[in-house]
Amino acid sequence: MKLARFGEDRLGIVRDDVIVDVTDVAGIASGEWPPVGMNRLISDFGALKQKLERAASGQGVPLSSVRLLTPVPWPSKVVAYPVNYHDHGAEMHVGYRADNQGFFLKPPSSISGPNDPIVLPVNAGRRIDHECELAIVIGKECRDVPRERHREYIFGYSCLIDAVVRGKEERVARKAFDTFCPVGPWIVTEDEIGEAAAELQGTLWVNGEVKQDANTRDLVLDIPGMIEMASSIMTLYPGDIIATGTPAGV
Ligand code: MN
């Protein structure tokens, strides 16, 4: 199932090139603040799944006619792994890797939609990079997840750009600007990916030119390892997002 938010805070299921509005079926209060309808849906997904699947066969509108929003606008945190591909470590001339460095956090307020502009800080005058990453969306509250059980806690996957101003300041300060974390265009649920998560190709183009093109099989710390490490330090909640690190080509 492909779950998206669109328009004025509506929830939709994407079916080929149409999107079906399932906001009411999911019991989401459109426009509520804080916008945690998707978190609640993820948390209650087991009970809602059949109803959603039935609703998804209904009439939709062309996907191209709606404005997509980011699928989880209010996660409790975005966990992000730095230097999780060897070739990116080499291009940045750093010796550490995600498996021994740990992770940092991006604020939920940096999240933006898949078609929204990344707004550059006007006073930066600095190098600003895109980082093409796979996003893991957590499905269940968890702590101390052993790697062999990681799939039980993944709700699904999405695409993410971890934008960054290069420089010497704390990493968080350089990665926390509003719009510096586009996520979308939707969440693909875990059951549609399964073991294939270990070999997903991610590609980023700038004006039609391929800049980043890599496979999750080349991750230094793999998906089970990332969930194991993050959950060994803090509780993960439904809707939490893990940014899995970027390959070379920034
Ligand atoms: Mn990154």
Residues whose N, C-alpha, C, O or C-beta is under 5 A from the ligand:
A	BS01	MN	Y81 E131 D162 G245 T246
